[in-house]
Amino acid sequence: EFPFGRGRRYLSQMHPVADAIFGGWTTSGILWYYAGNRLRFGHMDVVGEPAIDHPDKWGLMFNPSAFRFNPNSSFEVRANPKSYPGVQGPGYKAIDFNVAKFFRITERVRLEFKMEAYNLTNTFSGADPVLNVNSSAFGRVTAMAAGTQGRELQYNLRIHF
């Protein structure tokens, strides 16, 4: 709760009209952060350094020229690791935020006005890049992560009695 308005620490003697506008607001929020999945590669030859200095969640997440298709990989023992340090999928960051205010109608009845925002910053969350070495999109993010969404706003009024 914000500490100003009627019955609060600051501005408790505020004019009733000003209190109806500025007093009694509450807020909460959640910051979501995930660094990204560790990418798992199939049987292929590694001929260079897979990690790149600055992965781009819109472009390359690793160095695709560091990998080469091995047609005999199904018959050979794996010589390279399944994953590499510094090679991971795109992470995500999102902020969910809400602000609400109660309006007293009578002694027992209150009206609640609430605004909620999901992914307030409208941040893109990419899926893991294509890991098929034979694909022209190998190493690139080509889709949005499952279960993510763009900015979503929701408003509601609720009567408490």
N, C-alpha and C positions, 0 to 999 in steps of 0.2 A: 504494500500500500504506500502511496505517496504520503508524506507526513504533513500535508497542509489541507486546510478546510475545517469545517465544523467537527469538533470532537477530536481534532488532531493537534500535534505539537505546534505547528506554525499556522498562522492566519486563522486561528480558531474563532475569531470574532468577525469573520468575513461576512459581507452583506449576503443575504439568502440567495439573491439572483446570481451573484458571483460564485457562491458556493455550489449552486446547482450546475454551473458550467465547469468550474476549475477544481472543486473539492471532491474527495471520495474516489479517486481513480486508483485502480490496482493494475499491476502488470506482471508478467512472467515471460520467460523465454527459455529456449533450449538451443545450444550450439551443438550441431552434429559434426563430427570429424572422423574420417576414416582414411588411412594412409594408402590403401589399395591392396589388391590381392597379389600375392607372390605368383608370378607367372610360371606355369609348368610346361616344359617343352617335351615333345615326343622324341623319337629316335631320329636324329639328324646330326650331321657333322658340324662341329664348331670350328670355324677357321679364323676367328678374330675375337675382339672384345665385344660382348653383347651389350654392355651398359653404355649409355651415352650421358653426357654431362647434364643436359637440360631436356628431359623428356617433355614432350608437348602433348597435352591431353587432346588436342585437336588434330595432331599429326602422328609422328613416330614416338613410340614409347620405348623402343630399344633399337639397336643397330641391326637391321635385317640382313645386311651384307655379311654379318658375322656367322651366318648359318648357311648350310648347303644341304640339299636333299641327298640322302644316301639310299639308293635303291635296294641295297642289301641289308638295311637296318632291321628288317624283320627277322633276319637270320643271325644277327651278330649280338654279342653281349654289349649292353650299354656301356660306353666309355666316358660319356659326359654326364654331368649332374642334371637332375630334373629342373633345377632352378639356379639362378645366378644372383649374387649380391648386387643390389642396385637396380635390378630389373623387376619392375612390378607394374601392375595395372594402374589406371588412374584412380585416385582417391576422390573423396567428395567432402564438401563442406556445405552446411546449410544452417540457416537460422529459422527457427519457429518462434513466433512472438505473438502475445495477445495482450490486449488492454481492455479493461472492463470498468463499468461504473454502475453503482446502485443509486436509484432514485426512490426516495420514500414517498409512497402514495398516501398511505394511512399508517396508523400505529402498527398494524400487523402485515400490511401489504407493501412489497417493494418491487420495483421494476429494474431488471438488470439489462444493461446494454453491453454487448461484448463484440469486439472485433478480433479475429484471429487471422494470422498470416503464416502459411506454411511455405518453406523455401523463400523467405522474404527477399533475399538478394537475387533470386531467380538464377541460381548457379547451375550450370550444365554439369551433369554427372555422366561421364562416359562409361560404357561397358569395357570389359577387357579387350585388348587388341586381338586381331586375327592371328592365330598361332599356326596356321597351315602354311608351311614353307613354299608350297606350290601356288599359293594365292597371290594375285597382284597387289592385294591389300595387306600382305604379311607385315606385321608390326604396327598397323594403323588401327585406330579406334574408328569403327564404322557405325556404331549404334549407341543409343542412350542406355544407361544401366537399367535393368529390370527393377520395377518397383519405385523408380524415381519419377518426379513430376516437375513441371514448371511451377512458377509462383501460383499459389492458390489463396484466395481471400474468402473469408466467411464472416458474416455478420449475423447476430441474432438478438432477439429480445425475449426475455423470460420473466414471467410473473412468479414471485415467491410469496406464498401466503401460509 
